[in-house]
């Protein structure tokens, strides 16, 4: 997966880099999603999709740094956020389930 797909302007694109780019896009894009929801509600809101994008982005970046680059700094810098996002997603889903049960 480290074979170049494209080499242009001194930049080499490999399948692992595409996975890394997708991870960065998800991890960064979650802030635009959060801003959209907050603007719509008129107050700070962290939607469930924020945590899903956090986990997905972190796991893709972990894959890239583990298998594509073998970079321990990248692994450590994405391992912790993935754990926190997973924990927050579990809390969010539990809270939604309780709210749904209260409604009937």
N, C-alpha and C positions, 0 to 999 in steps of 0.2 A: 504494500500500500504506500510505499515511499517512492514509487516510480513517478516521475514527472508526468502530469497530464498536459501542462502548458508551461512554457518558459517564454516570458515576454518582458522587456524593459528591465531585465535583471532580476525578475521575480519568478520563482519556481512554485507552481501550484501542484500539490500532490493530493491524493484522496484524504490523507490525514489532515492536511491543512484545510480542506473543505469542511471536515468534521469540526476542526477548531474554529473556523469562521462561523459556522452555524451555531456553535456553543456561545461564542462571543455575541452574536446577533440576538440569541434568546436571552442571554444574561443581561445585556444592555437594554434590549427591547422591553423588558419587564417594567422598567421605569416609565416608559411612555404609556404602557397599559395602566400603571398605577396612577399616573397623572390624568389620564382620560377618565378613569372611574372617579377620582377625587373631584375633578372639574364638574362632572355630571351630577355628583351628589352635593357639591358645595362645601365639602369638608374632606379631611384626609381619610381615604379609604384604601385598604389593601385587599384586593379581590383574590379569590382562590387561584385564579389563573396566574397571578403574580408568583405564587409559591410553586406552581407547576412549571412555569418558565424558569424559575430559579433552579429547581432540581434538574430539569432537562439540560439547561445550559451548563450547569456544574458537571453533570455526568459526561456530557460531550467533551467538555474541556479536560476533565480527568482522563478520558480515553485518549485524547490527543496528547496530553503531557505524559501519560504512562506508556502508550504503545507507539505513538508517532514521533515523540521527541525524547523520551526517557529523561525528563526534567523534574527533579525532586522538588524544586521551588514551585513550579507550576502545579505539581500534584498537591503539595501542602496548602497552597493558596486557594485551591478549589475544593479540597476535601472538607474543610470546616464549614464553608457556606452551604455545601450540599447537605450536611448533617443538620444544620440549623433550619434550612428550608424544609427538610423532611419533617422535622419536629413541628414546625409551625403549620405545615400542611395537615398533619395529624390533628393538631389542636383545632384548626379551622374546620375540618370535616366533622369532628366530634361536636363542635359548637353548632354547626348547621344541622346536624342530626337531632340534637336536643331541641333546637328551635322548631324544627319540623314536627317533632313529636308533641310539643306543646300546642301547636296549632291544630292538631287533630289528626 
